[in-house]
Amino acid sequence: MTLYQKIPTTSARVHPLAIGAGGVLLLSLVATAAIVGWMPDAHRAGEPTVTAPVPATAARASSASSAAAAVGKAGRAARPALAQLAAS
């Protein structure tokens, strides 16, 4: 008669680190495929979305004129306020 039982040495469970390693591997494969261009992309079907470059002088001129217009509007809005302060 035996008084002891055999200790089970195998398990049907998957180790948590193996699950994590599989997730990292899958994520790396998907990221690599996206970078290399193996994955389909909705933007590639039509025309390219890149616009023509704007010359630097035109960009500076348009930003300078819009900045001057904004300053001019702010200056005109501040004048009545200054007149009210001076009157009181």
CYANA upper distance limits for C-alpha pairs under 8 A (distance plus 0.5 A):
 14 VAL  CA     18 ALA  CA      7.42
 14 VAL  CA     19 ILE  CA      7.80
 15 HIS  CA     19 ILE  CA      7.22
 16 PRO  CA     20 GLY  CA      6.84
 17 LEU  CA     21 ALA  CA      6.50
 18 ALA  CA     22 GLY  CA      6.62
 19 ILE  CA     23 GLY  CA      6.83
 20 GLY  CA     24 VAL  CA      6.79
 21 ALA  CA     25 LEU  CA      6.60
 22 GLY  CA     26 LEU  CA      6.63
 23 GLY  CA     27 LEU  CA      6.61
 24 VAL  CA     28 SER  CA      6.57
 25 LEU  CA     29 LEU  CA      6.73
 26 LEU  CA     30 VAL  CA      6.76
 27 LEU  CA     31 ALA  CA      6.61
 28 SER  CA     32 THR  CA      6.54
 29 LEU  CA     33 ALA  CA      6.65
 30 VAL  CA     34 ALA  CA      6.69
 31 ALA  CA     35 ILE  CA      6.70
 32 THR  CA     36 VAL  CA      6.57
 33 ALA  CA     37 GLY  CA      6.43
 33 ALA  CA     38 TRP  CA      5.51
 33 ALA  CA     39 MET  CA      6.45
 34 ALA  CA     38 TRP  CA      6.63
 34 ALA  CA     39 MET  CA      5.99
 40 PRO  CA     44 ARG  CA      8.49
 41 ASP  CA     45 ALA  CA      7.93
 43 HIS  CA     47 GLU  CA      8.33
 43 HIS  CA     48 PRO  CA      7.85
 43 HIS  CA     49 THR  CA      8.10
 44 ARG  CA     48 PRO  CA      7.43
 54 VAL  CA     58 ALA  CA      7.37
 54 VAL  CA     59 ALA  CA      7.04
 55 PRO  CA     59 ALA  CA      6.88
 56 ALA  CA     60 ARG  CA      6.65
 57 THR  CA     61 ALA  CA      6.59
 58 ALA  CA     62 SER  CA      6.61
 59 ALA  CA     63 SER  CA      6.65
 60 ARG  CA     64 ALA  CA      6.42
 61 ALA  CA     65 SER  CA      6.60
 62 SER  CA     66 SER  CA      6.64
 63 SER  CA     67 ALA  CA      6.50
 64 ALA  CA     68 ALA  CA      6.57
 65 SER  CA     69 ALA  CA      6.62
 66 SER  CA     70 ALA  CA      6.69
 67 ALA  CA     71 VAL  CA      6.74
 68 ALA  CA     72 GLY  CA      6.55
 69 ALA  CA     73 LYS  CA      6.68
 70 ALA  CA     74 ALA  CA      6.70
 71 VAL  CA     75 GLY  CA      6.51
 72 GLY  CA     76 ARG  CA      6.69
 73 LYS  CA     77 ALA  CA      6.67
 74 ALA  CA     78 ALA  CA      6.69
 75 GLY  CA     79 ARG  CA      6.94
 76 ARG  CA     80 PRO  CA      8.16
 77 ALA  CA     81 ALA  CA      7.87
 78 ALA  CA     82 LEU  CA      6.74
 79 ARG  CA     83 ALA  CA      6.70
 80 PRO  CA     84 GLN  CA      6.69
 81 ALA  CA     85 LEU  CA      6.82
 82 LEU  CA     86 ALA  CA      6.65
 83 ALA  CA     87 ALA  CA      6.61
 84 GLN  CA     88 SER  CA      6.89
